[in-house]
Structure formats: C-alpha cells, structure tokens
C-alpha cells in the first residue's frame, strides 16, 4: 500500500473569502478537495499529470509533489494565493511563490 499524508488548510486567497483545502499526498500524485462553504471542487492529479508538470519545471516527481504539498497544504508567508474561474464551472487554485529566487505559479 502506498504511503499517504493528509493536510487540511484554511487558505485566505487574495481579494477573496477563505477556502478550505484538504490534501491527500502520495509519493507520485495527490488529491485535493476544496470548498468555499457553498461550492466544492476536487482535483485528482494523476501520476501522469504530476510527471508532466514536474518535467515542465525540470524537477523530479517527488520534489514537485513536496513543493505542491508545501504551498497547497500549508499557507506560506509571502506567497499570494488566488482562486479563479477556469471556465466551464471549474476553478483554478493559484499560488504565486518565490522558490529559490524563481517566481512560480501552481494550478
């Protein structure tokens, strides 16, 4: 059985009401459940999705999952969070952070 970790975060996005993010973190993928108290959304980032996104940043999958967990499992001081409409009744969580001097976005 794959090792899993859980996080639960009250996230206060920029210019928005708080949202709550429950994360389930595995070595090579993750699941998110997000709610604003009225609506809810889920994200099942598959191993293929995570591998493709990690490759865009030239990162090993394990590092990418740990970075996603750091910013979507724990609100980071100095980071700006937004929750925006991605169309078709979908939402996109975005964390803009400074990682090793590089500005990055997470969706």
C-alpha positions in Angstrom: 0.0 0.0 0.0 1.2 3.5 -0.9 2.2 5.8 1.9 -0.1 8.8 2.2 -0.1 12.0 4.1 -3.0 14.4 4.8 -3.2 18.1 5.2 -6.1 20.4 6.0 -5.8 24.2 5.4 -7.9 27.3 5.8 -6.5 29.3 2.9 -7.1 33.0 2.6 -6.7 33.9 -1.1 -6.0 37.4 -2.3 -9.2 39.5 -2.5 -11.5 36.6 -1.7 -13.2 34.8 1.2 -11.4 31.9 2.8 -11.4 28.5 1.2 -10.6 25.1 2.8 -8.2 22.7 1.1 -7.9 19.0 2.2 -4.9 17.3 0.6 -4.0 13.7 0.3 -0.4 13.3 -0.7 1.2 10.3 -2.2 4.8 9.8 -3.4 3.9 10.4 -7.1 0.5 12.1 -7.2 -2.1 13.9 -5.0 -5.8 14.6 -4.4 -7.3 17.9 -3.3 -10.8 18.6 -2.0 -11.6 22.4 -2.0 -14.6 24.2 -0.6 -15.7 27.8 0.0 -18.5 26.6 2.2 -21.1 26.9 -0.6 -19.4 25.0 -3.5 -16.8 22.3 -3.6 -14.3 21.0 -6.1 -12.0 18.1 -6.3 -8.6 17.6 -8.1 -7.1 14.2 -8.7 -3.7 14.9 -10.0 -2.7 11.6 -11.6 0.8 10.2 -11.8 0.9 11.2 -15.5 -0.3 14.8 -14.7 2.2 15.2 -12.0 5.0 13.7 -14.1 4.2 16.1 -17.0 4.0 19.2 -14.7 7.3 18.3 -12.9 9.0 17.9 -16.3 8.0 21.5 -17.2 9.9 22.7 -14.2 12.8 20.2 -14.6 12.1 18.6 -11.2 11.9 15.0 -10.1 8.3 14.0 -9.4 9.0 13.6 -5.7 10.3 17.2 -5.4 7.2 18.5 -7.3 4.8 16.7 -5.0 6.6 18.1 -1.9 6.6 21.6 -3.4 2.8 21.3 -4.1 2.2 20.0 -0.6 4.2 22.9 0.9 2.1 25.5 -0.9 -1.3 23.8 -1.0 -1.1 22.1 2.3 0.3 25.0 4.4 -0.2 28.7 3.7 3.2 30.2 3.1 4.1 33.7 4.3 5.0 36.0 1.5 3.0 33.9 -1.1 0.0 35.2 -2.9 -2.9 32.8 -3.4 -5.8 33.3 -5.9 -8.8 31.1 -6.6 -10.1 32.0 -10.1 -12.7 30.8 -12.7 -11.1 28.5 -15.2 -14.3 28.3 -17.3 -17.0 25.6 -17.5 -17.8 25.9 -13.8 -14.3 24.9 -12.9 -12.0 26.8 -10.5 -8.2 27.0 -10.5 -6.2 27.5 -7.3 -3.1 29.5 -8.0 -0.2 30.0 -5.6 2.4 32.6 -6.6 5.5 31.9 -4.7 9.2 32.7 -4.7 11.1 29.4 -4.8 14.9 29.7 -5.0 14.6 33.1 -6.5 12.2 31.9 -9.2 8.6 33.1 -9.5 6.3 30.2 -10.0 2.6 29.6 -10.3 0.7 26.4 -9.4 -2.7 25.5 -10.8 
